[in-house]
Amino acid sequence: MNHSTGQNQDSKSHPTSWQAFGASVTGRGHLLQNKPGEDRFAVYQWLGNDPAGHLTVMICADGAGSAARSWAGAWMACRVVVQAVQERIGSRAGHSELTSPEAWTEARVKRLFERARRRIHSWSKILNAKPGDLATTLNLAVLGRDFSSFTQVGDGLIGYQVQDGQNGWHLANQPDQGEFAGETTFLTSPNWLDQIRVRTIYEPLERVFVSTDGLLPVILDQSSAQIHRPFVDPLFSALESRAIDANLKEASLTRFLQSDRLKSRCDDDLTLILANRIQDSVDG
């Protein structure tokens, strides 16, 4: 599930409280080896009858470079999360439950990640492979009107900006990096449940990004381990510019991820999802 977006909308819905889109490109290292990219992502939005009922779900997964079919594990992980949300929304009153923070408690999110893990194990049998051959990280950001839930397994990055007037950036969680370079926890790892990180923010946010670790060299200041604002802020300024047509923003982000500027510093696959809050409006 790559370059995938979805949107459900009631006939009398309002514009969503969040604008979100993403892009993913195969890294230079994989292109030189004629190998497929291992990142996958999805963006799904539910538009309820009022802004309080809106939900934006952003998922990205990064298959392990050492695993033979990790792209398949990344694809399945994203697919399972989107399907679970769609199924719940389709049930009676399911959408109203999903738009509250109580639907995204640590226990419930762990069950969702466990569901994705089981599906990966089942699919590995169909592919005549081992579960470890489909090893992948999984990063999930759920954005409601007045809360946000962030869950991570592995070394992806989720950053957010609070509506506090200071415009400061914060990491939802520190990157999960092991003792050795390139070492992290995967959803298929035996100890994945011990390493899962869940965080809920009970206040309105202004901006959120989700990224695989390929962008870590440029999105995180290596000296301070803080989000590098000179990299992130211009991307959101472009997203929020009305001079750029909404249909062209994803294409623009793709071109940026393919630029020589990034290729010179980032060898891995690059995936980035951006979301910014837009003003709620009411139909007349």
C-alpha positions, 0 to 999 in steps of 0.5 A, spaced: 500 500 500 504 505 497 502 512 495 495 510 498 489 515 500 482 514 502 476 518 504 469 516 506 464 522 507 457 523 509 453 527 504 452 532 509 459 532 511 464 538 513 471 539 510 475 535 515 479 538 520 486 536 517 489 536 511 494 530 509 498 527 504 504 523 503 509 520 498 514 515 498 520 514 493 525 508 492 532 509 495 538 510 491 541 504 494 535 500 492 535 503 485 543 501 484 541 494 486 535 494 482 531 492 488 524 494 490 523 499 495 521 497 502 517 502 504 509 503 504 504 508 507 497 509 507 493 515 509 485 514 510 480 520 512 473 519 515 469 525 515 463 525 519 457 530 520 461 535 524 468 537 525 468 533 532 467 527 528 473 527 523 478 522 523 485 522 520 489 516 520 496 516 517 501 509 517 507 508 514 512 501 515 519 500 513 521 493 511 527 490 514 533 491 509 536 484 510 529 481 509 527 477 503 520 480 502 520 485 507 516 490 502 510 485 503 510 485 510 510 493 510 504 493 505 500 488 509 501 492 516 499 498 512 493 494 509 491 491 516 490 498 519 486 501 514 481 495 513 481 495 521 479 502 521 474 501 515 471 495 518 469 499 525 467 505 521 462 501 517 459 498 524 453 501 528 456 507 531 463 505 530 465 512 527 463 516 533 467 511 537 473 511 533 473 519 533 474 519 541 481 518 544 478 512 548 478 508 542 485 509 541 488 506 548 494 503 549 491 496 550 486 497 543 492 499 539 496 493 541 491 489 539 491 492 532 498 491 532 497 484 534 492 483 528 497 486 523 502 481 526 498 475 525 496 477 518 504 477 516 505 471 519 499 468 515 501 471 509 508 468 510 506 461 509 502 463 503 508 466 500 512 459 503 517 464 507 518 465 514 515 471 518 522 474 519 522 474 511 517 480 512 520 484 517 517 491 518 517 497 522 510 500 523 508 507 525 501 510 526 498 517 527 491 518 529 488 525 529 482 527 531 479 534 533 482 535 540 486 529 541 492 525 537 494 518 538 501 516 536 504 508 536 510 506 533 514 499 533 521 500 530 525 506 528 520 511 524 519 518 526 513 522 528 513 529 530 508 534 532 507 541 533 502 544 539 497 550 538 501 553 544 503 560 540 510 557 541 511 553 534 515 548 537 516 541 534 516 535 539 518 528 537 512 523 539 517 518 541 525 517 541 527 513 535 528 506 537 535 504 535 539 498 537 546 498 540 548 497 532 547 502 526 541 500 523 538 495 528 531 496 531 525 492 533 520 489 527 513 488 528 515 480 527 521 481 532 519 476 538 520 482 543 516 487 539 510 488 545 516 490 549 518 495 545 512 498 542 511 506 544 504 509 545 503 516 546 496 520 546 496 528 546 490 531 549 490 537 546 489 540 539 495 540 535 497 544 529 502 540 525 504 532 524 509 528 520 510 521 520 516 518 516 520 512 516 528 512 518 530 514 511 529 521 512 533 521 519 539 524 517 536 531 515 529 531 519 533 530 526 538 534 528 544 529 530 547 534 535 541 535 539 536 529 537 531 535 536 527 536 530 530 540 524 526 546 523 529 548 517 528 542 514 521 541 516 518 548 516 518 549 509 515 543 507 509 545 511 509 552 509 508 549 502 503 545 504 499 550 507 500 555 501 494 556 497 498 558 491 499 550 490 493 546 487 492 541 492 492 535 487 499 538 485 502 537 493 503 530 493 507 530 486 511 536 489 513 532 495 515 526 491 519 531 486 522 533 493 524 526 495 527 525 489 531 531 489 539 531 488 539 535 495 536 529 499 540 523 494 546 526 497 545 525 504 539 519 504 541 513 501 535 509 503 527 509 501 524 515 503 517 516 506 514 522 509 506 524 510 504 531 512 498 533 516 496 540 518 490 543 521 485 547 517 480 551 519 473 548 521 467 550 517 460 549 517 455 548 511 450 554 510 
